[in-house]
Amino acid sequence: MIERGAYTDLESLVRQQYGAFGFSFLPRYAVTSLLSGKHRSKLRGRGLDFEEVRAYQFGDDIRNIDWKVTARTRKTHTKVFTEERERPVLVVVDQSSSMFFGSISATKSVAAAELAALAAWRTLAQGDRIGGIVVSEKALKTVRPQRSRNAVLHFLQNIVEINSGLPFENNTESSHTPIAQALAEAERIATHDYLVVAISSLDQIDDRVIRSLIRLKKHNDVVLGLAFDEMERVLPESELVVSDGENQVAVDESDSKIRSDFHSHFTSRMTSLVDQLRGYGVPIFSFDTEHPVADQLRHAIGRR
């Protein structure tokens, strides 16, 4: 097994291209997708993009007649479509200080970086344009979608540069989280018919983040990936001290109630978020810091 650790590097993220197969976030490919079924984008329709309106010609499909233009001009006009050949993908990845946590194999920031790399390489292999936004408390870097390997490498380098600055103290006072800032930037870029893959953790999802995801979903497809560490879900069965930075509590091996409450709190928050966003057609999948992210992706949204 390849050692992952607390930080990532460009070589590790480039290596992810060899594992970027057997899954797709998009429903138009022949693999199971998070966006299939009721999550399929209404904008995509028949898999065609509108191109123009022109005068009706013999043999045109009457179902494509533009009745508004026809009524205005008093001449029959039809809508012309071209086959949908690509879907710009924008990956938004959280590299804030809260992501710098991991108890076994890697930090959440590393796991998130790996997922972003997998999404980027998979998108490029499928022939679509790929761009990305990387955010922390100190920086926000954007690469607009392009269909090129250089764009992927630029995006990955941005991740490495911001990741290498962890950990740091957040001395800036802000009314929202870094991922909220990144999603606001995504709203400016993803105006229509994009796929937005947002990657963060459960403790960073606040009301402002949810509102941004809902607004993006109105004209795009949106997927939310949540990184978590096993210790955030289940406390280890050993003596430990838990602190929120101001207060602390000692947990001994026999204190099963605290462990049960801890697990229930995580589960209820995750279930509540999934149910809330499911109502808006925003699918969520979670991935842990212990196992290879590519394997988890293929298990969650790969071929059956």
Beta strands, then each sheet from edge to edge (+ up, - down):
strand 1: 48-55
strand 2: 77-83
strand 3: 89-94
strand 4: 130-135
strand 5: 140-146
strand 6: 195-201
strand 7: 221-228
strand 8: 240-243
strand 9: 248-251
strand 10: 284-288
sheet 1: 1+ 2-
sheet 2: 5+ 4- 3- 6- 7- 10-
sheet 3: 8+ 9-
end
